[in-house]
Amino acid sequence: MLSLRSHNLCPLDDMFILSPLSTPKVLPRRNLQWRSPKATIVHNIHLPMRSFEVKNRTSVDDIKKLRLITAFKTPYLPDGRFDLEAYDALMRIQIINGVEGVVVGGTTGEGHLMSWDEHIMLIGHTVNCFGGSIKVIGNTGSNSTKEAVHATEQGFAMGMHAALHINPYYGKTSHEGLFSHFESVLSMGPTIIYNVPSRTGQDIPPSVILQLAKNVSIAGVKECVGNDRIQEYSDEGLVTWSGNDDQCHDARWVYGATGVISVTSNLVPGLMRQLILEGKNPSLNTKLMPLVEWLFREPNPIGLNTALAQLGVARPVFRLPYVPLPRARREEFVAIVKDLGRENFVGNEEVQILDDQEFILVGRY
């Protein structure tokens, strides 16, 4: 039996007819035109995970119903590793107080200071320990579409209920690029788009959001531009969550937001549940404003990290570049806690001012 290999013949150069009893016959050369393999011309070759065996798979409609979602804090050990014991204790407090969902590894949780291994591990830990009691929304967004796709695939494989996706920051793109970036991750599961121009340097305009909203995987938008934008989306039937704690009461009860993705609920989850779930309450909203203003006078999560340390529910450990608030501000927090009532805050220890030397700043983690 003759073979192409034995005669060193290339089928792209000529056509050959081989038989066991004859020598190769060379046919005239065909005018062959090279064509690109199909995979390279498909718009998106990513294969979405469609297995209904994925742990904790939930529907987009289930995510749309969430009203109070906490942008959850990540506590640390003195060497900068995750303090999972403190993390679990804080998560239980959220569940007991009726919080319906948590964002893991978001801005507040300092996902931008984590390796992807840490990030996905923390999502998996949260799902495994608490996924049956609270919806776990993994922040798997990135300014790199490649990283966003990979992390989102891993997050859903770990069992998270939904993904939170920010628009590409620093290396900003066009409106068409924004749409293509988000479209690349939407096939994998329920998704919340996060619009926070103060951090990304670029607004996601309504034209892009409303185009994306046609996708069945879009649960809604965490919107930080303001309540007028929330009203615009509500009028279009799009689910929104306020990303601004100081505006969330009116966003919910006046402008049509479904709820809030809150930083303040890390500290006073019961009061935030009352504010968002139990009807219009301007007096409570006014009462909470000194705490909210204190939390956001410096960029989040500086205030929150300081507060949790003062309440004794997290070690006073900061991953740089975050550093604690100065003593004068810590004294202000003690007064705020006493005014609102210590019983409304997480933890059981008396609120402390803490000395400067008690804080640990970790630069290599």
PyMOL commands that set and color helices and strands:
alter all, ss='L'
color gray80, all
select helices_A, chain A and resi 38-41+60-64+84-96+111-113+116-130+145-158+175-183+186-188+197-200+206-212+227-235+248-253+264-266+269-277+282-296+302-310+327-340+342-344+356-358
alter helices_A, ss='H'
color red, helices_A
select strands_A, chain A and resi 16-19+22-26+68-71+101-104+135-139+162-166+191-195+218-223+240-242+259-262+317-319+360-362
alter strands_A, ss='S'
color yellow, strands_A
deselect
rebuild
show_as cartoon
